[in-house]
Amino acid sequence: MAHALRLAARGLGRTWPNPAVGCLVVKNGVVLGRGWTQPGGRPHAETMALAQAAEGARGATAYVTLEPCAHHGKTPPCANALIDAGVARVVSAATDPDPRVADCGHAMLRAAGISVTEGVLEAEAVALNEGFFQRILRGTPLVTLKLALTLDGRIANAAGASQWITGPLARRAVHLQRAVHDAVMVGIGTALADDPDLTVRDMGVSHQPVRIVIDSQLRLPATGRLAQSARINPVWVCHSADAPVPERLQDIGLTLVPCAPDVAGRVDIHQALQQLAARGLTRIFCEGGGTLAASLIAAGQADAIIAFSAGRVFGANGTAGVGLLDGGPTLLEPDYVLTSVQVVGSDVMHIWHLRR
C-alpha cells in the first residue's frame, strides 16, 4: 500500500476533479500491474494496473489507495473492472467520500465474492487526497498558503522591494509545490506589483496549474504576463459579481468567475473558494500577498501554511507578511499545528496545518 500511495502521488495537481489514486496488482509476491490516475482523471489507476496485469490479474490481490468507484461516469465503475478481471482480494486504504461511491464499491466487490480489506494506511491516504476529501465534504478546495518571510515577518522592505527574500533552493521548492497543486492563486495587489507568470519552471514537468487572481474590480492589466499568456495556460479571475467587465479583458482567453462581494465590496473569499471547488479544483497553492493571506486566515480557509524564513531583517517599516486581521487571534491556543521543519539551502521551511 505504501508503494501504491507513492504511485498515487504522481497524479497530484493533474487529476482534478478526480482524486489521485494508485493501484498495484500482486500475485505470489510479484507485482503484475501498476497504475495511477492519469491527467484529467482518466484512465483510473485500477484500469491501468489491470491492463498491465492482463490475465495474471485472475486470482491476484489489488491494492488500491481509495475505494474503487461504483458509479457510471465517463468510464464504467472500477469495481466492475476488478470483478471482471477475476481478482480474488482487494485491499483499500480509504473509503471514497463521494456519496455516489461511499461504501458502494466495497459492497459490490463483496457481493461478487471478492475478499475486501479496508483501512490499510488510511490516514496516509486521506492526507494525500485531503483536497479531494475537502471538496466533497466541505465544498471548498484545500488551500495552502505560502509565505516567504524575513526573520521579523516581512515580505518587502520599506521601498516595496521583495525579490528575492529567500534563496534559490527555497524558490525551487515553491515550483515543486506549484507542480503538485491544481492551481496557484494571488491577489490583485501581487499581480500588479510583481507581474508574475505563476508557472512551473525548471522542474521537468509537462503540465501547468491553473492561475487564479482574486481581483474584485477587475484591475488586471491586459498587457501583463498573466493576461498575455491566458490562451496558453489557464487564467481564472475571481471578481465581484457587480464589477463591470472592462473591454480590455474581453476575448483574451481569461475565465471570469463572478463571486458575491463581502461587506467591503471585495470578493467574499469563502464564496470564491466554493465557486472554484464547483469548477473542480481540489488543491490551491496561494502565493500572496498580505491582504489575501489575511482574508484566508481570518475566514479559516488557509488550511496549511508553508513558511520560508530567510536570514534578513527589514524592520517595522517593511511590509508585513499578513495584513490586518479583524479582532485579532485568540491567545488561548495556537491557530496552527507545526508538522514539519526543514532546512532548505540558507532558509528554513516550516509547515503548519490549521487546528480544527
SERO-4910 file (N, C-alpha, C, O; in steps of 0.05 Angstrom, whole numbers):
BEGIN
 pado doro    nc1    nc2    nc3   cac1   cac2   cac3    cc1    cc2    cc3    oc1    oc2    oc3
  Met    A     16    -24      0      0      0      0     17     25      0     10     45    -12
  Ala    A     40     24     14     58     47     14     68     52    -15     70     75    -23
  His    A     73     31    -30     81     34    -58     58     46    -74     63     64    -90
  Ala    A     34     37    -70     11     47    -84      7     77    -78     -1     92    -96
  Leu    A     12     85    -53      9    113    -46     30    130    -60     25    153    -68
  Arg    A     54    120    -63     75    134    -78     67    137   -108     72    158   -120
  Leu    A     55    117   -119     45    119   -146     23    140   -148     22    156   -167
  Ala    A      5    140   -129    -17    159   -129     -7    188   -128    -18    205   -142
  Ala    A     14    192   -113     25    220   -111     34    231   -138     36    255   -141
  Arg    A     40    213   -157     48    223   -183     26    239   -197     32    255   -215
  Gly    A      2    234   -189    -21    248   -202    -28    275   -190    -45    289   -201
  Leu    A    -17    282   -167    -24    306   -153    -21    331   -172      0    334   -185
  Gly    A    -41    347   -173    -40    371   -189    -50    366   -218    -53    385   -233
  Arg    A    -56    341   -225    -63    335   -253    -89    320   -256    -99    318   -278
  Thr    A   -100    309   -234   -123    292   -237   -150    305   -231   -171    293   -235
  Trp    A   -149    330   -221   -174    343   -213   -194    344   -236   -186    347   -259
  Pro    A   -220    341   -230   -232    340   -203   -231    313   -190   -242    309   -168
  Asn    A   -218    293   -202   -216    267   -190   -194    266   -169   -176    282   -169
  Pro    A   -195    246   -152   -173    242   -133   -149    229   -147   -151    218   -168
  Ala    A   -126    231   -134   -101    218   -144    -99    191   -131    -95    189   -106
  Val    A   -103    170   -146   -105    143   -136    -82    126   -148    -74    130   -171
  Gly    A    -72    107   -131    -52     88   -141    -63     60   -137    -79     54   -119
  Cys    A    -53     41   -154    -62     14   -153    -40     -5   -160    -24      0   -179
  Leu    A    -38    -27   -146    -19    -49   -152    -35    -75   -154    -53    -80   -138
  Val    A    -28    -91   -174    -39   -118   -176    -17   -138   -170      4   -138   -184
  Val    A    -20   -154   -149      2   -171   -139     -8   -200   -137    -30   -205   -128
  Lys    A      9   -219   -146      3   -247   -143     28   -263   -137     48   -259   -151
  Asn    A     27   -279   -116     51   -295   -108     75   -277   -103     98   -285   -109
  Gly    A     70   -254    -91     93   -236    -85    104   -221   -108    125   -208   -105
  Val    A     92   -223   -131    102   -209   -155     83   -188   -164     59   -193   -166
  Val    A     93   -164   -169     76   -142   -179     72   -146   -209     90   -145   -224
  Leu    A     47   -151   -216     40   -156   -244     30   -130   -258     31   -129   -283
  Gly    A     20   -111   -243      9    -87   -255     11    -63   -236      6    -66   -212
  Arg    A     17    -40   -247     18    -16   -231      3      6   -246      3      7   -271
  Gly    A    -11     23   -231    -25     45   -245    -30     68   -226    -31     64   -202
  Trp    A    -34     91   -237    -42    115   -222    -60    132   -240    -58    131   -264
  Thr    A    -77    147   -227    -97    163   -242    -82    182   -261    -63    196   -254
  Gln    A    -91    182   -286    -77    198   -307    -89    227   -308   -110    232   -297
  Pro    A    -75    245   -322    -83    273   -323   -113    275   -332   -122    262   -350
  Gly    A   -127    293   -318   -155    297   -323   -173    275   -310   -197    276   -313
  Gly    A   -160    256   -297   -176    236   -282   -182    211   -298   -195    193   -287
  Arg    A   -172    208   -322   -177    184   -338   -152    176   -353   -137    194   -363
  Pro    A   -146    150   -355   -160    128   -342   -153    127   -312   -134    139   -302
  His    A   -170    112   -298   -165    108   -269   -142     89   -264   -133     75   -281
  Ala    A   -133     90   -239   -110     74   -231   -115     44   -235    -98     30   -244
  Glu    A   -139     35   -227   -145      6   -229   -145     -3   -258   -135    -25   -264
  Thr    A   -155     14   -276   -156      7   -304   -128      3   -315   -122    -16   -330
  Met    A   -110     21   -307    -82     19   -317    -68     -7   -306    -55    -21   -321
  Ala    A    -72    -12   -280    -59    -35   -267    -69    -61   -278    -54    -80   -283
  Leu    A    -96    -63   -282   -108    -87   -293    -99    -92   -322    -95   -115   -330
  Ala    A    -96    -71   -337    -87    -74   -365    -59    -85   -366    -53   -102   -383
  Gln    A    -42    -76   -348    -15    -87   -347    -15   -116   -338      0   -133   -349
  Ala    A    -31   -123   -318    -31   -150   -307    -44   -170   -327    -36   -193   -327
  Ala    A    -63   -160   -343    -77   -177   -363    -89   -202   -349   -102   -199   -329
  Glu    A    -84   -225   -361    -96   -250   -349    -84   -257   -322    -96   -272   -307
  Gly    A    -61   -245   -316    -49   -251   -290    -65   -240   -267    -60   -247   -244
  Ala    A    -84   -221   -272   -100   -210   -251   -119   -230   -238   -128   -227   -215
  Arg    A   -125   -251   -253   -144   -271   -242   -131   -285   -218   -110   -297   -220
  Gly    A   -145   -283   -195   -135   -295   -170   -115   -278   -155   -105   -286   -135
  Ala    A   -110   -253   -165    -90   -236   -153   -103   -218   -132   -127   -218   -128
  Thr    A    -86   -203   -118    -95   -182    -99    -89   -155   -110    -68   -149   -120
  Ala    A   -110   -138   -109   -107   -110   -118   -105    -92    -93   -122    -92    -76
  Tyr    A    -84    -76    -92    -81    -56    -71    -88    -29    -83    -76    -19   -102
  Val    A   -108    -16    -71   -119      9    -82   -120     30    -60   -129     24    -38
  Thr    A   -110     54    -65   -108     75    -44   -135     88    -37   -137    101    -17
  Leu    A   -155     84    -54   -182     94    -49   -202     74    -59   -198     60    -79
  Glu    A   -224     72    -45   -245     53    -52   -251     55    -82   -256     76    -92
  Pro    A   -252     32    -96   -258     32   -125   -286     44   -130   -305     39   -115
  Cys    A   -287     61   -151   -313     75   -156   -334     55   -164   -329     33   -175
  Ala    A   -359     63   -158   -382     44   -163   -403     56   -181   -425     45   -184
  His    A   -398     80   -192   -418     93   -209   -408     96   -238   -384     95   -243
  His    A   -427     98   -255   -421    103   -284   -417    132   -289   -436    148   -285
  Gly    A   -393    140   -296   -388    168   -304   -378    168   -333   -392    158   -350
  Lys    A   -355    180   -337   -343    179   -364   -333    151   -371   -329    144   -394
  Thr    A   -328    135   -350   -319    108   -354   -336     89   -336   -348     99   -317
  Pro    A   -336     63   -341   -351     44   -324   -338     43   -296   -315     51   -293
  Pro    A   -353     33   -277   -342     31   -249   -317     14   -248   -315     -8   -260
  Cys    A   -298     23   -232   -273      7   -228   -279    -19   -212   -266    -39   -215
  Ala    A   -300    -17   -195   -308    -42   -180   -315    -64   -200   -307    -87   -196
  Asn    A   -330    -57   -221   -337    -77   -241   -312    -87   -256   -310   -110   -262
  Ala    A   -293    -69   -261   -269    -77   -275   -253    -98   -259   -243   -117   -270
  Leu    A   -252    -94   -233   -238   -113   -215   -253   -139   -214   -240   -161   -214
  Ile    A   -279   -138   -214   -295   -163   -214   -291   -178   -240   -286   -202   -240
  Asp    A   -293   -164   -262   -290   -177   -288   -262   -188   -292   -259   -208   -306
  Ala    A   -242   -176   -280   -214   -186   -282   -209   -211   -266   -189   -225   -270
  Gly    A   -228   -217   -247   -225   -241   -231   -206   -239   -208   -196   -260   -199
  Val    A   -201   -215   -197   -183   -213   -174   -197   -227   -150   -221   -228   -148
  Ala    A   -180   -238   -133   -190   -253   -110   -194   -236    -86   -210   -241    -68
  Arg    A   -178   -214    -84   -178   -198    -60   -172   -169    -67   -156   -163    -86
  Val    A   -185   -150    -53   -179   -122    -56   -172   -110    -29   -187   -114    -10
  Val    A   -150    -97    -28   -142    -83     -3   -143    -53     -9   -130    -43    -27
  Ser    A   -159    -38      7   -162    -10      2   -153      6     26   -153     -4     49
  Ala    A   -145     31     21   -135     48     43   -158     64     55   -161     64     80
  Ala    A   -173     78     39   -194     96     49   -220     93     34   -220     85     11
  Thr    A   -242     99     47   -268     99     35   -272    125     20   -265    146     29
  Asp    A   -283    123     -4   -288    147    -21   -310    163     -9   -332    152     -4
  Pro    A   -306    189     -3   -327    205      9   -350    213    -10   -371    222     -2
  Asp    A   -345    210    -36   -365    217    -56   -390    200    -51   -389    175    -50
  Pro    A   -414    213    -46   -438    197    -40   -446    177    -61   -461    159    -56
  Arg    A   -436    181    -86   -442    162   -107   -426    136   -104   -432    116   -117
  Val    A   -406    137    -87   -387    114    -84   -387    103    -55   -387     79    -51
  Ala    A   -388    121    -36   -382    114     -8   -394     87      1   -418     84      4
  Asp    A   -375     68      5   -381     41     14   -395     24     -8   -397     -1     -5
  Cys    A   -404     36    -29   -417     20    -50   -397      4    -66   -403    -19    -74
  Gly    A   -373     15    -71   -353      0    -85   -344    -25    -69   -342    -47    -81
  His    A   -340    -22    -43   -333    -45    -27   -356    -65    -27   -351    -89    -28
  Ala    A   -381    -55    -25   -404    -73    -24   -406    -89    -50   -412   -113    -50
  Met    A   -401    -77    -73   -402    -91    -99   -382   -113   -100   -387   -135   -110
  Leu    A   -358   -107    -90   -337   -127    -91   -344   -151    -73   -340   -174    -81
  Arg    A   -354   -145    -49   -361   -167    -31   -384   -184    -42   -384   -208    -40
  Ala    A   -403   -170    -55   -426   -185    -67   -417   -203    -89   -430   -223    -95
  Ala    A   -394   -197   -102   -384   -214   -123   -365   -235   -112   -353   -250   -128
  Gly    A   -363   -238    -86   -347   -259    -74   -318   -252    -70   -301   -270    -65
  Ile    A   -311   -226    -74   -283   -218    -71   -278   -210    -42   -294   -196    -30
  Ser    A   -256   -220    -31   -248   -212     -4   -238   -183     -3   -223   -175    -20
  Val    A   -248   -167     16   -242   -139     18   -230   -132     45   -242   -139     65
  Thr    A   -207   -120     45   -194   -110     70   -193    -79     68   -182    -69     48
  Glu    A   -204    -65     88   -205    -36     87   -186    -24    108   -178    -37    127
  Gly    A   -180      2    104   -166     18    124   -136     14    127   -125     22    147
  Val    A   -123      2    107    -94     -1    108    -81     25    100    -84     35     77
  Leu    A    -65     37    118    -52     63    115    -74     84    108    -70    101     91
  Glu    A    -96     83    122   -118    101    117   -111    130    121   -117    147    104
  Ala    A    -97    136    143    -90    164    149    -73    176    128    -76    199    120
  Glu    A    -54    160    118    -36    170     97    -51    175     71    -46    194     56
  Ala    A    -71    157     65    -86    160     41   -104    185     42   -108    199     22
  Val    A   -116    190     65   -133    213     68   -117    239     66   -125    258     54
  Ala    A    -93    239     78    -75    262     77    -67    268     48    -66    291     40
  Leu    A    -61    247     33    -53    251      5    -75    264    -12    -70    282    -28
  Asn    A   -100    256     -7   -123    267    -22   -140    285     -5   -164    286     -8
  Glu    A   -127    300     13   -142    317     31   -158    338     15   -181    345     23
  Gly    A   -147    348     -7   -162    367    -23   -187    355    -35   -208    368    -35
  Phe    A   -186    331    -45   -209    317    -56   -230    313    -35   -254    318    -39
  Phe    A   -222    303    -11   -240    299     11   -253    325     19   -278    326     24
  Gln    A   -238    347     21   -249    372     30   -269    383      9   -290    394     17
  Arg    A   -263    380    -16   -281    389    -37   -308    375    -35   -329    387    -38
  Ile    A   -307    349    -30   -332    333    -29   -347    339     -3   -371    342     -3
  Leu    A   -333    340     20   -346    342     46   -352    371     55   -372    375     69
  Arg    A   -335    390     46   -340    418     55   -346    437     33   -353    460     38
  Gly    A   -342    429      8   -349    446    -14   -328    467    -21   -334    486    -35
  Thr    A   -303    464    -10   -282    482    -16   -256    466    -22   -254    444    -12
  Pro    A   -238    477    -37   -212    464    -42   -194    466    -17   -199    483      0
  Leu    A   -174    449    -15   -153    452      4   -136    476     -4   -126    476    -27
  Val    A   -131    495     14   -115    518      7    -89    518     24    -90    517     49
  Thr    A    -67    518     10    -41    520     24    -29    548     18    -26    556     -5
  Leu    A    -24    563     40    -14    590     38     16    590     40     27    579     60
  Lys    A     30    602     21     59    604     22     67    631     31     57    651     21
  Leu    A     85    632     50     96    658     60    127    656     58    139    637     69
  Ala    A    139    675     44    168    678     44    175    703     60    170    725     51
  Leu    A    186    698     84    188    720    104    217    725    113    234    707    113
  Thr    A    222    749    122    246    755    136    243    745    165    222    735    172
  Leu    A    264    746    180    263    737    208    242    753    224    231    742    243
  Asp    A    237    778    216    217    794    230    190    794    216    174    813    220
  Gly    A    185    774    199    159    771    187    151    790    165    127    795    162
  Arg    A    170    800    150    165    819    129    168    806    101    184    787     98
  Ile    A    152    816     82    153    805     55    164    825     35    168    819     12
  Ala    A    169    850     44    181    871     28    194    891     46    186    895     69
  Asn    A    214    905     36    227    926     52    211    952     50    190    953     37
  Ala    A    222    973     62    207    999     63    202   1010     35    183   1025     31
  Ala    A    220   1003     16    216   1013    -12    198    995    -28    192   1002    -51
  Gly    A    188    973    -16    170    955    -30    184    933    -45    170    917    -58
  Ala    A    210    932    -44    225    910    -58    222    884    -43    224    882    -19
  Ser    A    216    863    -59    211    837    -46    227    814    -60    226    792    -49
  Gln    A    241    818    -82    255    797    -95    285    801    -91    295    823    -97
  Trp    A    300    781    -82    289    756    -72    295    755    -42    318    759    -34
  Ile    A    275    749    -26    279    746      3    292    719      9    312    718     24
  Thr    A    283    699     -4    293    672      1    313    664    -21    314    678    -42
  Gly    A    328    643    -17    348    634    -36    337    616    -58    314    610    -58
  Pro    A    355    608    -76    346    592   -100    334    565    -93    316    556   -107
  Leu    A    344    552    -72    332    526    -65    304    529    -55    287    512    -60
  Ala    A    299    550    -39    272    555    -29    253    561    -53    230    552    -53
  Arg    A    263    576    -72    246    583    -95    241    558   -112    219    555   -123
  Arg    A    260    540   -113    256    514   -127    234    497   -112    218    484   -125
  Ala    A    235    498    -86    215    484    -70    187    495    -76    167    480    -76
  Val    A    185    521    -81    159    533    -88    150    523   -115    126    518   -118
  His    A    167    520   -134    160    510   -160    150    481   -158    131    473   -172
  Leu    A    162    466   -140    152    438   -135    124    439   -124    107    423   -133
  Gln    A    118    457   -106     91    459    -95     71    467   -117     49    457   -117
  Arg    A     79    485   -134     61    492   -156     55    468   -173     32    464   -182
  Ala    A     74    451   -177     71    428   -195     51    407   -183     39    393   -199
  Val    A     49    406   -157     31    386   -145      5    398   -135    -10    384   -121
  His    A     -1    422   -143    -27    434   -138    -42    439   -164    -31    442   -185
  Asp    A    -69    439   -161    -86    443   -185    -83    472   -195    -85    477   -219
  Ala    A    -79    491   -176    -79    519   -183    -61    534   -165    -55    526   -142
  Val    A    -51    558   -175    -35    577   -160    -52    603   -159    -63    611   -179
  Met    A    -53    615   -135    -70    638   -131    -55    661   -119    -38    658   -102
  Val    A    -61    685   -129    -51    710   -118    -73    731   -117    -94    727   -129
  Gly    A    -68    752   -102    -86    775   -101    -78    794   -123    -56    793   -134
  Ile    A    -96    813   -129    -91    832   -150    -67    850   -142    -53    859   -160
  Gly    A    -63    855   -117    -40    871   -108    -14    859   -117      4    873   -127
  Thr    A    -11    833   -113     13    819   -122     15    819   -152     37    822   -164
  Ala    A     -8    814   -166     -8    814   -195      2    841   -206     16    842   -226
  Leu    A     -7    863   -194      1    889   -204     30    896   -197     44    908   -213
  Ala    A     38    889   -172     65    896   -163     87    879   -176    108    890   -183
  Asp    A     82    853   -180    103    835   -189    101    826   -218    120    816   -229
  Asp    A     77    829   -230     72    819   -257     83    790   -260     99    784   -277
  Pro    A     73    772   -242     83    744   -243     71    728   -266     50    736   -277
  Asp    A     83    706   -273     70    688   -292     60    663   -278     43    649   -289
  Leu    A     70    656   -254     59    635   -237     61    607   -250     44    590   -243
  Thr    A     79    603   -268     82    577   -280    103    560   -265    119    571   -249
  Val    A    103    534   -271    124    517   -260    148    517   -280    144    513   -304
  Arg    A    171    523   -269    195    525   -287    217    508   -276    221    505   -252
  Asp    A    233    497   -295    257    482   -288    253    458   -271    270    450   -255
  Met    A    229    446   -273    223    422   -257    218    397   -275    213    375   -265
  Gly    A    220    401   -301    216    378   -319    188    368   -321    183    345   -329
  Val    A    168    385   -314    140    376   -316    128    386   -342    137    405   -354
  Ser    A    107    372   -351     95    378   -376     68    391   -373     54    396   -393
  His    A     60    397   -349     34    410   -344     38    435   -328     59    439   -316
  Gln    A     18    452   -329     18    477   -313     -8    479   -297    -29    470   -306
  Pro    A     -6    490   -273    -30    494   -257    -47    517   -268    -38    534   -283
  Val    A    -73    517   -261    -90    539   -267    -79    563   -250    -71    560   -227
  Arg    A    -79    587   -262    -70    611   -248    -94    628   -241   -110    635   -258
  Ile    A    -97    634   -215   -121    648   -205   -113    675   -194    -93    677   -180
  Val    A   -128    696   -201   -124    722   -189   -150    730   -175   -172    730   -187
  Ile    A   -148    738   -150   -171    749   -136   -171    779   -141   -153    794   -131
  Asp    A   -189    789   -157   -189    816   -168   -217    827   -168   -231    826   -188
  Ser    A   -225    838   -145   -253    847   -141   -263    865   -164   -285    860   -174
  Gln    A   -247    885   -171   -257    906   -190   -245    902   -218   -246    921   -234
  Leu    A   -233    879   -223   -222    873   -250   -202    894   -259   -205    907   -280
  Arg    A   -181    897   -242   -160    916   -249   -136    902   -263   -117    916   -270
  Leu    A   -138    876   -268   -116    862   -281   -109    875   -308   -127    878   -324
  Pro    A    -84    882   -312    -77    894   -338    -76    873   -360    -67    851   -357
  Ala    A    -86    882   -384    -86    864   -407    -58    860   -418    -53    841   -433
  Thr    A    -40    878   -410    -12    876   -420      6    860   -403     29    856   -409
  Gly    A     -4    851   -379     13    836   -361     18    807   -370      4    798   -389
  Arg    A     36    794   -357     44    767   -365     21    747   -362     18    728   -378
  Leu    A      5    751   -341    -18    732   -337    -38    734   -360    -45    714   -373
  Ala    A    -47    758   -366    -67    762   -387    -56    754   -414    -70    742   -430
  Gln    A    -31    761   -419    -19    756   -445    -15    726   -451    -14    718   -474
  Ser    A    -14    710   -430     -9    681   -433    -34    664   -427    -33    640   -425
  Ala    A    -57    678   -425    -82    663   -416    -91    643   -437   -104    623   -429
  Arg    A    -85    647   -462    -93    627   -482    -74    603   -483    -80    582   -495
  Ile    A    -51    605   -469    -31    583   -468    -36    567   -443    -38    542   -445
  Asn    A    -37    580   -420    -42    567   -395    -65    581   -381    -65    606   -381
  Pro    A    -84    567   -370   -109    579   -360   -104    601   -338    -87    597   -321
  Val    A   -119    622   -341   -120    643   -320   -149    648   -313   -166    654   -330
  Trp    A   -156    644   -287   -183    649   -277   -182    673   -260   -164    676   -243
  Val    A   -201    691   -263   -202    716   -248   -228    716   -231   -250    717   -243
  Cys    A   -225    715   -205   -248    717   -187   -254    747   -182   -236    761   -171
  His    A   -277    756   -188   -284    784   -185   -311    788   -173   -327    769   -173
  Ser    A   -317    811   -163   -344    817   -152   -364    816   -175   -359    826   -197
  Ala    A   -386    803   -169   -406    799   -190   -417    825   -201   -427    825   -224
  Asp    A   -416    846   -186   -427    872   -195   -406    889   -209   -411    912   -216
  Ala    A   -381    879   -212   -360    894   -225   -363    892   -255   -365    870   -266
  Pro    A   -364    914   -270   -366    912   -299   -341    901   -311   -319    907   -302
  Val    A   -344    885   -332   -321    873   -345   -310    894   -365   -323    900   -385
  Pro    A   -285    904   -361   -274    924   -380   -269    911   -407   -263    887   -409
  Glu    A   -270    927   -427   -266    917   -454   -239    905   -458   -236    886   -474
  Arg    A   -219    915   -444   -192    905   -448   -189    876   -439   -171    862   -449
  Leu    A   -207    866   -422   -205    839   -412   -224    820   -426   -225    796   -419
  Gln    A   -238    830   -446   -256    812   -461   -242    799   -484   -226    811   -498
  Asp    A   -249    774   -488   -239    759   -511   -209    756   -512   -197    756   -534
  Ile    A   -196    754   -489   -167    750   -489   -159    723   -477   -136    717   -472
  Gly    A   -180    706   -471   -174    679   -461   -178    676   -431   -174    654   -421
  Leu    A   -185    697   -416   -189    695   -388   -215    680   -382   -234    683   -397
  Thr    A   -215    665   -360   -240    655   -349   -249    672   -326   -235    673   -305
  Leu    A   -271    686   -328   -280    704   -307   -299    689   -289   -318    676   -298
  Val    A   -294    691   -263   -310    677   -243   -324    697   -225   -311    707   -206
  Pro    A   -349    705   -231   -363    724   -214   -369    713   -186   -378    690   -184
  Cys    A   -364    729   -166   -367    720   -138   -383    741   -123   -383    764   -129
  Ala    A   -396    732   -102   -411    751    -85   -390    769    -70   -370    759    -61
  Pro    A   -396    795    -68   -378    813    -53   -383    811    -23   -405    804    -15
  Asp    A   -363    818     -7   -367    820     21   -377    848     28   -383    863     10
  Val    A   -378    854     54   -390    880     62   -372    903     53   -382    926     50
  Ala    A   -347    898     47   -329    919     38   -328    921      8   -313    937     -3
  Gly    A   -344    904     -6   -344    905    -35   -323    888    -48   -321    887    -72
  Arg    A   -307    874    -32   -286    856    -42   -298    828    -47   -319    822    -37
  Val    A   -283    812    -61   -292    784    -65   -294    770    -38   -276    771    -22
  Asp    A   -317    758    -33   -320    741     -9   -304    716    -13   -310    700    -31
  Ile    A   -283    713      2   -263    692     -3   -275    664      0   -268    646    -16
  His    A   -293    660     19   -305    634     22   -322    627     -2   -322    605    -12
  Gln    A   -338    647    -11   -355    642    -34   -338    637    -59   -346    621    -76
  Ala    A   -316    651    -62   -298    647    -84   -287    619    -84   -286    606   -105
  Leu    A   -279    609    -61   -269    582    -60   -291    561    -66   -285    540    -78
  Gln    A   -315    567    -58   -337    549    -65   -341    548    -96   -345    527   -108
  Gln    A   -338    571   -108   -340    573   -138   -318    557   -151   -323    543   -170
  Leu    A   -294    559   -140   -271    545   -152   -274    515   -148   -267    499   -165
  Ala    A   -285    506   -125   -290    478   -120   -311    467   -139   -309    445   -149
  Ala    A   -331    484   -144   -353    475   -163   -342    471   -191   -353    456   -206
  Arg    A   -320    485   -197   -307    482   -223   -286    459   -223   -273    454   -243
  Gly    A   -284    445   -200   -268    420   -199   -242    422   -185   -229    401   -181
  Leu    A   -233    445   -176   -207    448   -163   -208    435   -135   -227    438   -120
  Thr    A   -187    421   -129   -185    408   -102   -162    418    -86   -163    417    -61
  Arg    A   -140    429    -99   -116    437    -84   -107    464    -96   -101    466   -120
  Ile    A   -105    485    -79    -97    511    -88    -73    520    -72    -73    518    -47
  Phe    A    -52    530    -85    -28    540    -73    -29    570    -75    -27    581    -97
  Cys    A    -31    584    -52    -34    613    -52     -7    626    -46      6    620    -26
  Glu    A      1    644    -64     27    657    -61     24    687    -54     43    702    -59
  Gly    A      2    696    -44      0    723    -33    -18    741    -49    -31    734    -68
  Gly    A    -16    765    -38      1    777    -18    -12    779      9    -28    762     17
  Gly    A     -3    800     25    -11    802     53    -41    805     57    -52    794     76
  Thr    A    -55    819     39    -83    823     42    -98    797     38   -116    791     53
  Leu    A    -91    783     17   -104    757     11    -98    737     33   -115    722     41
  Ala    A    -73    737     43    -66    719     65    -83    724     89    -93    705    102
  Ala    A    -87    750     96   -103    757    119   -132    748    115   -145    738    133
  Ser    A   -143    751     90   -170    743     85   -174    713     88   -194    704    100
  Leu    A   -155    698     78   -156    668     81   -155    660    110   -170    643    119
  Ile    A   -136    671    125   -133    664    153   -157    672    169   -167    656    185
  Ala    A   -167    696    165   -190    706    180   -215    689    175   -231    685    192
  Ala    A   -217    679    150   -240    663    143   -237    633    150   -255    617    145
  Gly    A   -214    626    161   -209    598    168   -205    581    143   -210    557    144
  Gln    A   -196    593    121   -193    579     96   -164    573     88   -159    561     67
  Ala    A   -145    582    105   -117    575    100   -112    548    114   -105    548    138
  Asp    A   -116    526    100   -116    500    113    -87    492    121    -84    478    141
  Ala    A    -68    502    107    -40    496    113    -23    521    106    -31    536     89
  Ile    A     -1    525    120     17    547    114     45    535    111     55    521    128
  Ile    A     57    541     88     85    535     84    101    561     86     99    578     68
  Ala    A    116    564    107    130    590    112    160    585    109    172    567    120
  Phe    A    172    602     93    201    602     89    213    626    105    204    648    100
  Ser    A    231    620    123    244    642    138    272    646    128    288    627    127
  Ala    A    278    671    121    304    678    110    320    695    130    308    708    147
  Gly    A    346    694    128    363    708    147    366    738    141    388    748    138
  Arg    A    343    751    139    342    780    134    324    794    154    307    781    165
  Val    A    329    819    158    312    835    176    306    862    162    325    876    155
  Phe    A    281    867    159    272    892    145    262    914    164    261    937    156
  Gly    A    255    906    188    245    926    207    216    932    204    202    923    186
  Ala    A    206    949    223    177    954    225    167    970    201    142    970    196
  Asn    A    184    983    186    174    998    163    173    981    137    167    991    116
  Gly    A    179    955    140    175    936    118    146    928    117    130    934    135
  Thr    A    139    913     96    111    904     93    107    877    107    122    858    103
  Ala    A     87    876    124     81    851    139     72    829    121     59    834    101
  Gly    A     80    804    128     72    781    111     42    776    111     32    765     91
  Val    A     29    784    132      0    780    134    -12    807    141     -3    821    159
  Gly    A    -33    815    126    -46    841    131    -62    841    157    -60    822    173
  Leu    A    -78    862    161    -93    865    185   -114    843    188   -128    836    169
  Leu    A   -116    832    213   -136    812    219   -156    825    238   -149    834    260
  Asp    A   -181    827    230   -201    839    247   -204    825    273   -208    800    274
  Gly    A   -203    839    295   -207    828    321   -183    815    334   -181    813    358
  Gly    A   -165    805    317   -141    792    328   -146    764    337   -168    757    345
  Pro    A   -126    747    335   -129    718    343   -130    715    373   -122    732    388
  Thr    A   -142    692    381   -142    685    409   -114    677    419    -98    668    403
  Leu    A   -109    682    444    -83    675    455    -84    648    471    -65    640    483
  Leu    A   -108    635    470   -111    612    487    -96    587    476    -86    571    492
  Glu    A    -94    585    450    -80    562    438    -71    570    410    -82    588    398
  Pro    A    -51    556    400    -41    562    373    -63    558    352    -80    540    355
  Asp    A    -63    574    331    -82    571    309    -74    548    291    -91    535    278
  Tyr    A    -47    543    289    -37    523    271    -19    504    287     -7    511    307
  Val    A    -17    479    276      0    458    288     24    454    270     20    449    246
  Leu    A     48    454    281     72    450    266     75    421    259     73    403    276
  Thr    A     78    415    233     80    387    224    107    381    211    113    357    208
  Ser    A    123    401    203    149    395    190    167    419    192    158    442    190
  Val    A    193    414    196    213    435    194    236    424    178    245    402    183
  Gln    A    246    440    159    267    431    142    285    454    133    275    475    126
  Val    A    311    450    134    330    470    124    331    467     94    337    445     84
  Val    A    326    489     80    327    489     50    347    510     42    341    534     41
  Gly    A    371    501     35    392    520     29    399    537     52    405    527     74
  Ser    A    397    564     49    402    582     70    377    590     86    379    608    103
  Asp    A    355    578     79    329    585     92    318    561    108    328    539    106
  Val    A    297    567    123    283    546    138    254    545    128    240    565    127
  Met    A    245    521    121    217    516    113    203    503    136    210    481    145
  His    A    181    515    145    165    502    165    136    501    155    126    520    144
  Ile    A    124    478    160     97    473    150     78    470    174     83    456    193
  Trp    A     55    484    172     36    485    193      9    477    182      2    484    159
  His    A     -8    464    198    -35    457    190    -55    469    210    -51    470    234
  Leu    A    -77    478    198    -98    491    214   -108    472    236   -115    449    230
  Arg    A   -110    483    260   -122    467    282   -152    466    278   -165    487    278
  Arg    A   -163    443    276   -192    440    272   -205    426    296   -229    422    296
***
